[in-house]
Amino acid sequence: NLELHWYYYVFLFFCITFITGTIESGYYFLLPYIDGIGINKAHWGGLIMGICYGVSFLIRPFVPIIERKMGLEKMLWFGYFCYFISTLGIALFANRILSVILWRGVTGLGLSLVGVSLMGYQIHLIPEALRGRSLALITTAYSLPSLAIVPVFEYIIKNSYFKVYIFFFPFLVAAGLIAVINLPSVKHLSLEQGEKQKIAPSYPELLKRPDILIFVCSISLFAFTDAGQLTFVLLADELGIPASYFFSVSAAIALICRVLCGKLLDILPRKYCSTGAAIITATAMLLVTYAQTPTQLMFFGAIYGIGMGFGFPALMCMTLDLGGKLYVTHLAVLFGLIYSGIFFIAPMIMGFFFSMLGSPIAAYRLVNILISAAAALLIIISVRKHKSITKKYNTGVI
């Protein structure tokens, strides 16, 4: 029955994920909005934008505890309530900087709770045989707002339709309640509470498993190639080519791959897809350093987009494949912590290499050669360890 209705569940997950993506990317214009309504944000701008992700990062290690206390469904509802109350709070009290900071922090709490809750629902409602194409479609909802909603917001802010902009978010979240309400109950599919509390592993216990360690390494390598976009503008400036050629093409190709080619994640061995994608994205970044024309930059951006199109959904699939009903919350937390942590340290690492080597081009070449080599080595290790891991832990993925 679940397999017959998988498309319906994918649609519901897509809607909720789209709302999350819109909240994240839509508030990129929060600072111009605050300036536009005549509020002096002074030196609070960085905190206004960063507090959301800081709270999300700090709360993630405690999400499994919250899930055990509240249950999956109540945690999702509480996280979604954080979405609504924070977007409404920002809309009503945007003229007070400290109030905006407070409500942005509440948004960060919602991001952690909703994100992990959705992965818990997905392990119950999406059949394993359809997991690849399903998650590929769902993850398009993260990038779609950047392509469809953000340009509209930019137009709204430039034309001073400030009320339309700021009240759009609570209305969108309220409309999204339809998707949350229509999610079926998973209580009857979940482990009994006492059983879960008894056997749920700690993070150190999980990290003793070689398949989890390989998974962590795979996340780290792929995330670093993704975070390479944070300092890409400096590389493009040295090349003398506008960075938008790369960003627009890579985003479009990644979206197309997830929509049209997601089924490949159900056919190919997912245990190697994300690491293979890291090789593709790192190689593309390496090739970019040799680009001399916009056409070449767009071509290498397309290669990068292919890696991104497969890599991120593959990592989400592995989180569910390895986690199962028992470990999925812990692995979802690890996934989020590592990814956000890499995004925090990657610009500092790249900045160090910029200074040491004297140019972004040299830094990108060195870093991406190292990532490609490490990813290739990780695949070799995965192949050698796969049989012993499968036999010991009764799992078919790494």
Secondary structure, 3 states (H helix, E strand, C coil): CCCCCHHHHHHHHHHHHHHHHHHHHHHHHHHHHHHHCCCCCHHHHHHHHHHHHHHHHHHHHHHHHHHHHHCHHHHHHHHHHHHHHHHHHHHHCCCCHHHHHHHHHHHHHHHHHHHHHHHHHHHHHCCHHHHHHHHHHHHHHHHHHHHHCHHHHHHHHHCCCHHHHHHHHHHHHHHHHHHHHHCCCCHHHCCCHHHHHHHCCCHHHHHCCHHHHHHHHHHHHHHHHHHHHHHHHHHHHHHCCCCHHHHHHHHHHHHHHHHHCCCHHHHCCHHHHHHHHHHHHHHHHHHHCCCCCHHHHHHHHHHHHHHHHHHHHHHHHHHHHHHHHHHHHHHHHHHHHHHHHHHHHHHHHHHHHHHHHCCHHHHHHHHHHHHHHHHHHHHHHHHHHHHHHHHHHCCCCC
